[in-house]
């Protein structure tokens, strides 16, 4: 009996059997499925069995903290933590930290049958090795776990791998900030950009200026719904981090090898500070903390020395709290209208020999930069700070496309790429009508993954100034932690791989395969991630026969797609998808992926307009602006009308330009109706055209006008249509739109060219 009892205990320890005789699940085995993908991975036949007797060997304090973080994850799976010891060679996870300065964040990981060895080039390298080890664990809960045999050599491609969070528009508690850092570190990102001050709220305690806490941290109400609705909730809102809380977050981040970069906005986005200290503005106030989104005219007065005293005092306290090399000083979206009329600002310009208000902003930034440099720190700011010149050690975040980063790199400034088209996680990530309200845009996971931070315009030497990239999370419409997680993940996982893994190894389909398992890790962390990447997607293509077809797809393992074209919701009895769906009628194409007989996620639901121009050859001149340019001119005749949110990548946007489009039919035909859609959203600087003119031709050379429209009264989308055309025949249909011109005084964007938006050239 004794021998049997000992054997029972041994088997139970291995997680295979209980002493009562009931079988437990065999110890699950992890998979080599890691995000971000390592530089080199070689799977081996040996596996390592982790059980209660396994120890973690760590000999310095940093590695012991890293071991404790591993234990926290392990406990969620097994219910226990491993002993941390300074010696051990069998049944051990061994952490060795060296001092290799060539790539301090690099590491190797080796799994053998009796131990796992992680050799880090530094403490951060060891930490990242442990993050990889976490991903080698199975996601199933058990008493014992198998770690797969593998040899990994790994190091990041970029030194700056960041995630930003705006806490000015909406405030998030310290415990969530810690979770944000946890997830950041799990994905081997190393920088948290904490956007602490805004027009709508000042979120950091400054002891010398208590009114920042008393007044600037609060607003009387908040916008409700879309910006254009101009509605408010009537509820006071506020919050700020004490300096003790800031220290707590900074230390927590340091334990996860994450650097926290604080942002104190200047000279713009400063209305909350002006509400607390009105003497810092050009007019002297009164001011109140911002309640609506957007850009405010009231900024710090550049001609007032008290402003610089205030900001230097603020920065003194901030720099004491944050050990980071960089202090972010904003520098973006600072209107000059107050400076133009301010006697102090004009006197400053005259005294300093500054030619205009843009030069005055450069003076402002450079004066702050010099102060920060004298304190042993360096500034980083949005790409507007380039205007007027910077000191050599200033770094630039390029957010208005890649151009600012290119210019900065050519001037030998360190650059962090963060262009809106790839890195603005406040943009919509799905075209579904079920999406929660967002600021606009469209940025799916696939587009994030396609991001390449190093522009081809740079030489090999210039490219070395591209230090990395970060995602920005602006929170005008993100007012709770669940929604924030939904907007960030899994897009942040895609960006993490862009920034860590070798460019030549990146493959989106392979990433998606690994993401299927990775989201189960996010489930363990109780992350409210978005599931769009596994839902049905539809790629609208030219079928090569003068028509349009739709290729449906889902990345969901084991999923089967069913679809309908009669407006009814798809079920298991609907048509199974086996080949591209041809569009032969007006109406919706609806598709749903099913797994285990149940629908998964949102359905694909795309309305089509069937017309003679569908899929035909079309030319569009000039080319749409890069920020509002669909994949090709084909989108103008693909049967899909752009949506009211303008976020579906169907709208062609032109800044201050007349446009012309010509569609070529198969032959000369009767034409009974022509149409095109345009937009009137003046709050967004989008104006209707002055006129729209349609003309037809048999030969593509001589055109005859058949319809003109000069009024566009509807707010939002204007559907320009002329039906019941009589005795009109042609093969070529041309439409010309004349842009509005300059936005008038008193309107949003006054003095700048208006945008002109168009979509779907319809011929019936």
Residue pairs with C-beta under 8 A, 6 or more apart in sequence:
5 19
8 17
8 19
9 19
11 17
12 18
12 19
12 24
12 143
13 51
13 52
13 53
13 143
13 144
14 27
14 49
14 51
14 144
15 24
15 25
15 26
15 27
15 51
15 142
15 143
15 144
16 23
16 24
16 26
16 27
17 23
17 24
18 24
24 142
24 143
25 140
25 142
27 49
27 51
27 142
27 143
27 144
27 145
27 146
28 138
28 140
28 142
28 145
28 146
29 47
29 138
29 145
29 146
29 147
29 148
30 135
30 136
30 137
30 138
30 145
30 146
30 147
30 148
31 136
31 138
31 148
31 517
32 41
32 43
32 136
32 148
32 150
33 135
33 513
33 514
33 517
33 518
34 41
34 132
34 135
34 136
34 152
34 514
35 135
35 187
35 493
35 496
35 497
35 511
35 514
35 515
35 518
36 187
36 188
36 493
36 496
36 497
36 499
36 500
36 501
37 497
37 500
37 501
37 505
37 506
37 510
37 511
37 514
38 132
38 152
38 153
38 154
38 501
39 153
39 154
39 155
39 501
39 502
39 505
40 151
40 152
40 153
40 154
41 150
41 151
41 152
42 150
42 151
42 152
43 148
43 149
43 150
44 111
44 112
44 149
44 150
44 151
45 149
46 111
46 112
46 113
46 149
47 111
47 113
47 146
47 147
47 148
47 149
48 111
48 112
48 113
48 114
48 115
48 116
48 146
48 147
48 149
49 144
49 145
49 146
49 147
50 74
50 82
50 93
50 137
50 144
50 145
50 146
50 147
51 91
51 143
51 144
52 78
52 80
52 82
52 143
52 144
53 91
54 82
54 91
54 92
54 93
55 82
55 83
55 84
55 85
55 88
55 91
55 92
55 93
56 67
56 70
56 71
56 82
56 83
56 84
56 85
56 92
56 93
56 95
57 84
57 85
57 86
57 87
57 88
57 89
57 92
57 93
57 94
57 95
58 64
58 66
58 67
58 84
58 85
58 86
58 95
59 86
59 95
60 97
60 123
62 97
62 123
62 126
62 127
63 95
63 97
63 123
63 126
64 84
65 255
66 95
66 123
66 126
66 127
66 130
67 82
67 84
67 93
67 95
67 130
68 84
69 130
69 255
69 256
70 82
70 93
70 130
70 133
70 134
71 81
71 82
71 84
72 81
73 134
73 137
73 524
74 80
74 81
74 82
74 137
75 81
76 141
76 524
77 137
77 138
77 139
77 140
77 141
77 142
77 145
77 524
78 141
78 142
78 143
78 144
78 145
79 141
79 143
82 93
88 94
89 115
90 114
90 115
91 114
91 115
92 114
92 115
92 116
93 115
93 116
93 118
93 133
94 115
94 116
94 117
94 118
95 118
95 120
95 126
95 129
95 130
96 117
96 118
96 119
96 120
96 126
97 119
97 120
97 122
97 123
97 125
97 126
98 119
98 120
98 121
98 122
98 125
99 121
99 122
100 106
100 121
100 122
100 125
101 121
102 121
103 121
103 125
103 155
103 156
104 121
104 122
104 124
104 125
105 121
105 122
105 124
105 125
105 128
105 155
105 156
105 159
105 190
106 120
106 121
106 125
106 153
106 154
106 155
106 156
107 118
107 119
107 120
107 121
107 125
107 126
107 128
107 129
107 132
107 152
107 154
107 155
108 117
108 118
108 119
108 129
108 151
108 152
108 153
108 154
109 116
109 117
109 118
109 119
109 129
109 132
109 133
109 150
109 151
109 152
109 154
110 116
110 117
110 150
110 151
110 152
111 136
111 147
111 148
111 149
111 150
111 151
112 149
113 149
116 133
116 147
118 126
118 129
118 130
118 133
119 125
119 126
119 129
120 126
120 127
120 128
120 129
121 155
123 257
124 190
124 257
125 155
127 185
127 256
127 257
128 154
128 188
128 257
129 152
129 154
131 185
131 186
131 188
132 152
132 154
133 147
134 186
134 521
135 518
135 521
136 147
136 148
136 150
137 145
137 147
138 145
138 146
139 517
139 520
139 521
139 523
139 524
156 188
156 499
156 500
157 499
157 500
157 501
157 502
157 503
158 453
158 466
158 467
158 468
158 469
158 499
158 500
159 190
159 467
159 468
160 190
160 191
160 416
160 467
160 468
160 469
160 470
160 499
161 188
161 189
161 190
161 191
161 468
161 469
161 470
161 496
161 499
161 500
162 189
162 190
162 191
162 192
162 193
162 261
162 416
162 468
162 469
162 470
162 471
163 180
163 184
163 189
163 191
163 192
163 193
163 470
163 471
163 473
163 488
163 492
164 192
164 193
164 194
164 195
164 418
164 470
164 471
164 472
164 473
165 172
165 177
165 180
165 192
165 193
165 194
165 195
165 473
165 475
165 484
166 195
166 198
166 472
166 473
166 474
166 475
167 194
167 195
167 196
167 201
167 203
167 475
168 195
168 196
168 197
168 198
168 199
168 200
168 201
168 202
168 203
168 265
168 269
168 272
168 475
169 198
169 200
169 201
169 293
169 474
169 475
169 476
169 478
170 475
170 476
170 478
170 479
170 480
171 201
171 203
171 237
171 238
171 239
171 240
172 180
172 481
172 484
174 241
174 245
174 248
174 249
176 481
176 484
177 249
178 249
178 252
179 525
180 192
181 192
181 249
181 252
181 253
181 256
181 258
182 256
182 525
183 488
183 489
183 492
183 522
183 525
183 527
184 192
184 256
184 258
184 492
185 256
185 257
185 258
186 521
186 525
187 492
187 493
187 496
188 496
188 500
189 258
189 492
189 496
189 499
190 257
190 258
190 259
191 258
191 259
191 260
191 261
191 470
192 253
192 258
192 259
192 260
192 261
193 261
193 263
193 328
193 470
193 472
194 249
194 260
194 261
194 262
194 263
195 263
195 265
195 328
196 202
196 203
196 204
196 241
196 262
196 263
196 264
197 203
197 204
197 263
197 264
197 265
197 269
197 270
197 272
197 273
198 265
198 269
198 272
198 290
199 269
199 270
199 271
199 272
199 289
199 290
199 296
200 219
200 222
200 271
200 272
200 289
200 290
200 291
200 293
201 216
201 217
201 218
201 219
201 237
201 238
201 239
201 240
201 272
201 289
201 290
202 212
202 213
202 216
202 217
202 240
202 272
202 273
202 276
203 217
203 239
203 240
203 241
204 212
204 240
204 241
204 243
204 246
204 262
204 264
204 318
205 212
205 213
205 240
205 241
205 242
205 243
205 246
206 212
206 213
206 313
206 314
206 317
206 318
207 243
207 317
208 313
208 314
208 317
209 276
209 277
209 310
209 313
209 314
211 276
211 277
212 240
212 272
212 273
212 276
213 240
214 276
215 275
215 276
215 289
216 272
216 273
216 275
216 276
216 289
217 238
217 239
217 240
217 272
218 236
218 237
218 238
218 289
219 236
219 237
219 238
219 272
219 288
219 289
219 290
219 291
220 236
220 288
220 289
220 291
221 232
221 233
221 234
221 235
221 236
221 237
221 291
222 232
222 233
222 235
222 237
222 291
222 479
223 230
223 231
223 232
223 233
223 291
223 292
223 293
223 476
224 231
224 232
224 233
225 231
225 437
226 437
227 292
227 293
227 294
227 476
227 683
228 681
228 683
228 684
230 292
232 291
232 292
241 249
243 317
243 321
246 321
246 322
247 321
249 260
250 260
250 321
250 322
250 323
253 259
253 260
254 323
259 324
259 325
260 322
260 324
261 322
261 324
261 326
261 327
261 328
261 380
262 318
262 321
262 322
262 324
262 327
262 328
263 328
263 329
263 330
264 311
264 314
264 315
264 318
264 327
264 328
264 329
264 330
265 329
265 330
266 300
266 311
266 329
266 330
266 331
266 364
266 368
267 299
267 300
267 302
267 331
267 334
267 361
267 364
268 295
268 296
268 299
268 300
268 330
268 331
268 332
268 333
268 334
268 335
269 295
269 296
269 299
269 330
269 332
269 333
269 334
270 280
270 298
270 299
270 300
271 287
271 288
271 289
271 290
271 296
271 298
272 289
272 290
273 280
273 300
273 310
274 280
274 281
274 285
274 287
274 298
274 300
275 285
275 287
275 288
275 289
277 310
278 284
278 285
278 286
278 287
279 304
279 306
280 300
280 301
280 304
280 306
280 307
280 310
281 287
281 298
281 299
281 300
281 301
281 338
282 298
282 299
282 301
282 303
282 304
282 338
282 339
282 341
282 342
282 344
282 345
283 298
283 338
283 342
287 298
290 296
293 476
295 333
295 335
296 335
297 335
297 337
297 338
298 338
299 334
299 335
299 338
299 339
300 307
300 311
300 364
301 307
301 338
301 339
301 342
301 344
301 345
302 339
302 345
302 348
302 360
302 361
302 363
302 364
303 339
303 342
303 343
303 344
303 345
303 346
303 347
303 348
303 349
304 344
308 367
308 368
308 371
311 368
312 371
315 327
315 368
315 371
315 372
315 375
316 375
318 327
319 327
319 372
319 375
319 377
324 377
325 377
325 378
326 377
326 378
326 379
326 380
326 395
327 372
327 377
327 378
327 379
327 380
328 379
328 380
328 381
328 397
329 365
329 368
329 369
329 372
329 379
329 380
329 381
329 385
330 381
330 382
331 361
331 365
331 381
331 382
331 384
331 385
332 381
332 382
332 383
332 384
332 399
333 384
334 361
334 384
336 357
336 358
336 360
336 361
338 345
339 345
339 346
339 357
339 360
340 346
340 357
345 357
345 360
348 354
348 360
348 363
349 355
349 356
349 357
349 359
349 360
352 360
352 363
354 360
354 362
354 363
358 387
358 388
359 388
361 384
361 387
361 388
362 387
362 388
362 389
363 388
365 379
365 381
365 385
365 388
365 390
366 388
366 389
366 390
366 391
368 379
369 379
369 390
369 391
369 394
370 391
372 378
372 379
373 379
373 391
373 393
378 393
378 394
378 395
379 385
379 394
379 395
380 394
380 395
380 396
380 397
380 414
380 416
381 394
381 395
381 396
381 397
382 396
382 397
382 399
383 396
383 397
383 398
383 399
383 400
383 403
383 404
383 405
383 407
383 408
384 404
385 394
385 396
386 396
386 404
386 407
386 408
386 411
386 413
390 396
390 411
390 413
392 412
392 413
393 414
394 413
395 413
395 414
395 415
395 416
395 467
396 404
396 405
396 408
396 413
396 414
396 415
396 416
397 415
397 416
397 417
397 418
397 470
398 404
398 405
398 406
398 408
398 415
398 416
398 417
398 418
398 419
399 418
399 419
399 420
399 423
399 472
400 419
400 420
401 419
401 420
401 421
401 626
401 627
402 417
402 419
402 455
405 415
405 416
405 417
405 419
405 455
405 466
406 455
406 457
406 458
408 414
408 415
408 465
409 415
409 458
409 462
409 463
409 465
409 466
410 458
410 462
412 465
413 465
414 465
414 467
415 465
415 466
415 467
416 467
416 468
416 469
416 470
417 423
417 453
417 466
417 468
417 469
418 469
418 470
418 471
418 472
420 427
420 441
420 627
421 443
421 447
421 626
421 627
422 443
422 447
422 448
422 450
422 451
423 448
423 451
423 469
423 470
423 471
423 472
423 495
424 441
424 443
424 471
424 472
424 474
425 443
425 471
425 472
425 473
425 487
425 488
425 491
425 492
426 438
426 439
426 441
426 472
426 473
426 474
426 475
426 476
426 477
426 478
426 487
427 438
427 439
427 440
427 441
427 442
427 443
427 647
428 435
428 438
428 440
428 441
428 442
428 443
428 645
428 647
429 435
429 442
429 443
429 444
429 445
429 487
429 491
429 530
429 532
430 444
430 530
430 532
430 535
430 602
431 442
431 643
431 647
431 648
431 649
432 532
432 602
432 605
433 605
434 602
436 477
436 483
436 486
437 477
438 477
438 487
438 647
439 474
439 476
439 477
440 645
440 646
440 647
441 647
442 647
442 648
442 649
443 491
444 532
444 533
445 490
445 491
445 494
445 532
445 533
446 508
446 533
448 471
448 491
448 494
448 495
448 498
449 494
449 497
449 498
449 506
449 508
449 511
450 508
451 469
451 495
451 498
452 498
452 503
453 466
453 468
453 469
453 498
453 499
454 463
454 466
455 466
458 465
458 466
468 499
469 495
469 498
469 499
471 488
471 491
471 492
471 495
473 484
473 487
473 488
475 484
478 484
478 487
481 528
482 528
483 528
485 527
485 528
485 529
486 528
486 529
486 530
487 530
489 522
489 527
489 529
489 530
490 515
490 518
490 519
490 522
490 529
490 530
490 533
491 530
493 515
493 518
494 511
497 506
497 511
498 506
512 533
512 555
515 533
515 555
516 534
516 555
516 556
516 557
519 529
519 531
522 529
531 600
531 601
532 601
532 602
533 555
534 554
534 555
534 556
534 559
534 593
534 600
534 601
535 554
535 556
535 593
535 600
535 601
535 602
535 603
535 604
536 552
536 553
536 554
536 561
536 591
536 592
536 593
536 603
536 604
537 552
537 553
537 554
537 604
538 550
538 551
538 552
538 553
538 589
538 591
538 604
538 606
539 550
539 551
539 553
540 548
540 549
540 550
540 606
540 638
540 639
540 640
541 548
541 549
541 550
541 551
541 580
542 548
542 615
542 634
542 638
543 549
543 580
543 582
543 615
545 615
546 614
546 615
546 616
546 666
547 582
547 583
547 584
547 614
547 615
548 582
548 583
548 608
548 614
548 615
548 638
548 639
549 580
549 581
549 582
549 583
550 580
550 581
550 583
550 589
550 606
551 580
552 561
552 563
552 577
552 580
552 581
552 591
552 604
553 561
554 561
554 593
556 593
556 595
556 600
556 601
557 595
558 595
558 596
559 593
559 594
559 595
559 600
560 576
560 577
560 593
560 594
560 595
561 576
561 577
561 591
561 592
561 593
561 594
562 570
562 571
562 572
562 573
562 574
562 575
562 576
562 577
562 591
562 592
562 594
563 570
563 574
563 575
563 577
563 581
563 589
563 590
563 591
563 592
563 604
564 570
564 574
564 575
564 589
564 590
564 591
565 581
565 585
565 587
565 588
565 589
565 590
566 587
567 587
567 588
567 590
568 574
568 590
569 590
569 592
569 603
570 590
570 591
570 592
570 599
570 603
571 592
572 594
572 597
574 592
577 591
581 589
583 589
583 608
583 610
583 614
583 639
584 610
585 608
585 610
586 608
586 609
586 610
587 607
587 608
588 605
588 606
588 607
588 608
589 604
589 605
589 606
589 608
590 603
590 604
590 605
591 603
591 604
591 605
592 599
592 600
592 603
592 604
593 599
593 600
593 601
594 600
606 640
607 640
607 641
608 639
608 640
609 639
609 640
609 641
609 760
609 762
610 639
611 639
611 762
611 763
611 764
612 665
612 669
612 671
612 763
612 764
613 637
613 663
613 665
613 733
613 761
613 762
613 763
614 637
614 638
614 639
615 634
615 637
615 638
615 639
616 637
616 663
616 664
616 665
616 666
617 663
617 664
618 633
618 634
618 636
618 637
618 661
618 662
618 663
618 664
618 761
619 633
619 661
619 662
620 633
620 636
620 652
620 659
620 660
620 661
621 659
621 660
621 661
622 654
622 657
622 659
623 629
624 630
624 652
624 653
624 654
625 653
625 654
625 655
627 653
628 651
628 652
628 653
628 654
628 755
628 757
629 652
629 653
630 649
630 650
630 651
630 652
631 649
633 661
635 649
635 650
635 652
635 759
636 652
636 661
636 663
636 758
636 759
636 760
636 761
637 663
637 760
637 761
638 650
638 760
639 760
640 648
640 650
640 760
641 650
641 677
641 759
641 760
642 648
642 650
642 651
642 677
642 717
642 757
642 759
642 760
643 650
644 716
644 717
646 679
646 681
646 684
646 686
646 757
650 759
650 760
651 679
651 757
651 758
651 759
652 659
652 757
652 758
652 759
653 686
653 755
653 756
653 757
654 739
654 755
654 756
654 757
654 758
655 753
655 755
655 756
656 739
656 741
656 742
656 753
656 754
657 739
657 756
658 736
658 737
658 738
658 739
659 736
659 737
659 739
659 756
659 758
660 734
660 735
660 736
660 737
661 676
661 734
661 735
661 758
661 761
662 700
662 732
662 733
662 734
662 735
663 732
663 733
663 761
663 763
664 700
664 731
664 732
665 730
665 731
665 732
665 733
665 763
666 731
667 731
668 698
668 729
668 730
668 731
669 729
669 730
669 731
670 728
670 729
671 696
671 706
671 725
671 728
671 729
671 730
671 733
671 763
671 764
672 723
672 724
672 725
672 728
672 764
673 721
673 722
673 723
673 724
673 725
673 762
673 763
673 764
674 694
674 706
674 707
674 721
674 722
674 725
674 733
674 735
674 762
674 763
674 764
675 719
675 720
675 721
675 722
675 760
675 761
675 762
676 692
676 720
676 735
676 737
676 758
676 759
676 760
676 761
676 762
677 717
677 718
677 719
677 720
677 758
677 759
677 760
678 688
678 689
678 692
678 712
678 717
678 718
678 720
678 737
678 756
678 757
678 758
679 686
679 688
679 716
679 717
679 718
679 757
680 686
680 687
680 688
680 712
680 714
680 715
680 716
680 717
680 718
681 715
681 716
682 743
682 747
682 748
683 748
684 748
684 755
685 743
685 748
685 749
685 752
685 754
685 755
686 754
686 755
686 756
686 757
687 739
687 740
687 743
687 754
687 755
687 756
688 712
688 718
688 740
688 756
689 712
689 737
689 738
689 739
689 740
689 756
690 710
690 738
690 739
690 740
690 741
691 708
691 709
691 710
691 737
691 738
692 708
692 709
692 720
692 735
692 736
692 737
692 738
693 705
693 707
693 708
693 735
693 736
693 737
694 705
694 706
694 707
694 708
694 722
694 733
694 734
694 735
695 703
695 704
695 705
695 706
695 733
695 734
695 735
695 736
696 703
696 704
696 706
696 728
696 729
696 730
696 732
696 733
696 734
697 703
697 704
697 730
697 731
697 732
697 734
698 729
698 730
698 731
698 732
699 731
699 732
700 731
700 732
703 732
703 734
704 730
706 722
706 725
706 728
707 722
707 725
709 720
709 722
712 718
712 720
721 762
723 764
733 761
733 763
735 761
737 756
737 758
739 753
739 754
739 756
740 754
740 756
741 753
741 754
742 751
742 752
742 753
742 754
743 749
743 750
743 751
743 752
743 753
743 754
744 750
745 751
